[in-house]
Amino acid sequence: MWITNRAWISSAHGRNSPVASKRKRQEWYLYQSSLRRIVKRQTCARSGRIYECFKIGAFARTETQLRWTPASGAAQLRNDFPEILDVLCRILTGAITSRELARDPTMLPILYSIGGNTALNLLKDPTGTRLAHWPRSWAARTLAIIGETGCSSTFVKAANDQEWRVRMQAVRAAGLVADSMTVDRMAGLLVSDSHRRVREAVALSLSRKGSELCLGHLRELSQDAEVSVRRAAERAITKRQEWYL
């Protein structure tokens, strides 16, 4: 295990213990010098930097993980890949599978931008099996951050996904960027979903968008068996009532 900070050395073994001695200090200095070398390697083109950093090992992943956020990854995709919206929609609908993402080197920058350090950890399996549904969930989140309003049909298709995380992210994204008709349609599909977090996401989206017909869905959610779903529905009803005051 690589040492990542001095606090770990002093707290785990004591500053003067035999374990926190010359060997551990050498590992720490090696870690710092490796980070400095990686910073120099990152002077290449932006589009190829992520893939290059992924190839050079664990130190590079540690350095890049510290800077990644979903917003920064979405901004980088929007600047570097003009066709990214089509790619994200294909990932969300399953047209591009997890195995294809893992095996195609040109997809690694996109996968890192939408998934960050979690994507790098899951890519330790070269077959792409561990990625599973995660790229579809990340794609829905990234579409919401980018603010794409032309993916309504993609969100509706994702509402029928087998994984609850994908359905949850899709209805959340629709509540942020889709039109009211799309939100109403997805609410009708997911108001009785088997997972409580999906139903919470439906209530949250209906609090942001949706026609007057969605009040029936909110009343149904306000009588849900889960307390968290009832509270989310009550907050949504209160928020929508304030619109008409």
Residue, then its C-alpha position, 0 to 999 in steps of 0.5 A: m500500500w502506498i503512503t498518501n500523507r504524513a498523517w497516516i504514518s504518524s497516526a497509525h504507527g507513531r512518529n518515532s515507531p520503528v515502522a514509521s522510519k526510513r523506509k516509510r519516509q522513502e516511500w513518501y518521497l517517492y510518491q511526491s516525486s512521482l506526482r511531480r513527474i506526472v504533472k509534467r506529463q500533463t502538458c500534452a493536448r487536453s483530449g489525450r491527457i486523461y487516457e495518457c494519465f490512465k496508462i501510466g499507473a496508480f500515481a496518475r490516477t491519484e493525481t487526476q482524481l483529486r480534480w474531477t467533479p461531475a460538473s468539470g467532467a461535463a464541461q470538458l466533454r462539451n469542449d472536447f467532443p462536439e458529438i458527445l450528446d449523441v454518444l451520451c444518448r446511445i450510452l443511456t439507451g444501451a446502444i453502447t454497452s459497458r464492454e464496448l466502453a471498456r475495450d475501446p481506447t477512444m472511449l476512455p476519456i469519455l468514461y472518465s469524464i462522466g464517471g471519474n475515479t469510480a470509472l477508473n476503479l471499475l475499469k480494473d476489470p478489462t472485460g467491462t463486467r464490473l461497469a454494469h449499469w454505471p455508465r448509463s446512470w452517469a450518462a443521464r447525470t451528465l446530460a442534466i449537467i450539460g443542460e441538453t433539452g433534446c433528449s426527452s425520448t431518451f429519458v423515456k426509454a431509460a425509464n424502462d431500464q432494469e436497473w433502478r439507479v438508471r431509472m432514478q437518474a433519468v427521471r431526475a435529469a428529465g425534471l431538470v432539462a426536459d419539458s413538462m409532458t416528458v416529466d408527466r409521461m415518466a411519472g406515470l411510468l415510475v409512480s409505482d416503481s418497486h424502489r423507493r428512491v425512484r419514487e422519491a426522484v419522481a416526486l422531486s421532478l414533479s416539484r420542478k416541472g409537470s402539468e396540473l395532471c401530475l397532482g394526482h401522482l403526487r397525492e398517490l405518492s403522499q400515501d406511499a408506505e415509505v416515509s421518505v417518499r411521503r415527505a418528498a411528495e408533501r414537499a412537492i405538493t407544497k412547492r406547487q401550491e406556492w406557484y398558484l398563490 
